[in-house]
Amino acid sequence: MRVFRVKTGRHSLGGVLALTVLLASLLMPLAPVRAQDSTSSAAVQISLRPTDGKDGDRFEVEITPGQSTTLSATLQNFGSDAIELRTYTADVLPVANGGLGLAKQGSEQHAPTTWMTYPDETLTLQGGEAVERPITIAVPADTPPGQYVNALALETVNPVKTQGAFEQYFQKVVSVYITVPGPIEPGFTLGKADIVVQGTSGAIQIPLENTGNIRLDLTGTITVKDATGTAVLTMPLTLGPIYAKQRTYV
């Protein structure tokens, strides 16, 4: 038996769903891939944030359909050396078990990314230098109420040599939350569980869809039973953010 509690900030939704999975053997779970900020190196410390906020803040704005507004983003190099960076906006993609995935630069864009006007550029920031860039968001007149999310990225153009002579790219990803005022309708559905095998390992994969119009954060427990109905595994489950209308997998 799985019990999910759903948190949406100001609203909550409770649901109880049952799952029985028949297993011939125990399976090892596969680790999901997530988009993460990578700015912890002493050599490279970059920041992308709201101009009136602090590092780690996301952009949040409420816009009535047919209206537009302009926000300000600050891009900063906290390191001591000049660094070549690129910045752009991109669609948010679903991530297994929830989280913030980002489409590649240059990928086809969809709403709400297409609502935004933001510089897609390459620039060099000197050590300690900060610059501001405008973000104009225009919401179409026929947009229904709800929460819409996309993201901005700031990343190194070239790989950077770090401690141990390794080279890596650094990236900062910040979400942009656009709220269109109106009724909030949280909801989700779960599909039939499948067993997915890759080589000598595998995973239990359960389709998950956010059917509502606001981000969900799901927590609960999952119990796996064998063919006799005996529980062979019970574990807590905490998912990352599942954005409105996204389809992903647990």
C-alpha positions, 0 to 999 in steps of 0.5 A, a space after each residue: 500500500 502506498 500513501 502519497 502526501 502532496 505539497 503544493 505550497 499553499 495547497 495539499 492533496 491526499 491520495 491512497 493508491 495500492 500496488 502489488 508487484 510480482 517479482 521472480 527475484 529482487 532487482 537493483 534500482 537504477 539511479 536517475 539522471 538530474 540537472 544540477 547546479 555545479 559551481 562549487 569549485 574554488 576556481 569557478 564560482 558563477 551565479 545567476 539570480 534575480 537582481 533583487 534576490 540572492 544566489 539560490 533564489 528562483 524567479 517568480 512572477 504573476 501575470 494576467 493573460 494578455 499582459 507582460 512584465 520585465 524581470 532582471 537577472 544578474 550574472 556574476 563571476 565570483 572567481 578571481 579569473 576572467 571566464 567565458 560564459 554563455 547564457 540562454 533560456 530553455 524548456 524544463 524537461 521531466 526527470 525520473 523521480 522528479 526534479 529539474 531537467 533542462 533541454 539543450 541549448 538550441 533545442 526547439 522551444 515550447 510554452 512557456 519558454 516561447 513567452 520569454 525574451 532573454 538574451 542568448 549570448 556568449 560573454 566574458 566576465 572578469 573576476 568579480 564582475 556582475 552584469 544584468 540582463 532583462 527577462 521579458 515575459 508575455 503571457 498569451 491572452 488565452 492562457 488558462 490559470 496555473 503555474 508554468 515553469 521554465 529555466 535560465 542557464 549560465 555555463 562555461 563555454 570551455 571545460 575548466 581544469 579543476 583540482 586533480 587535473 580533471 576538466 569539467 564544465 560548470 553550469 548554473 540553472 535557475 527556474 522561472 515560475 510564472 503564475 497565471 491567476 485563477 483556480 488551483 487544481 492539484 492532481 496526479 495519476 499513476 500507471 501500471 508498474 513494469 519491470 525494466 531490465 538492463 544487463 544484470 540490473 533492473 528497476 520497477 518503473 511506474 508512470 506518473 503524471 501531474 494532471 493538475 496545474 501546479 507543481 507537486 512534491 510527493 512523499 510516501 512509502 512503497 511496498 513490493 510484494 511477491 507472488 504470494 502477497 508477502 512484502 519483500 521490500 518496504 521503503 520511504 519514497 520522496 520525489 523531486 518536483 513534478 511540474 504541471 502537466 509533466 509525465 515522468 516515471 517513479 
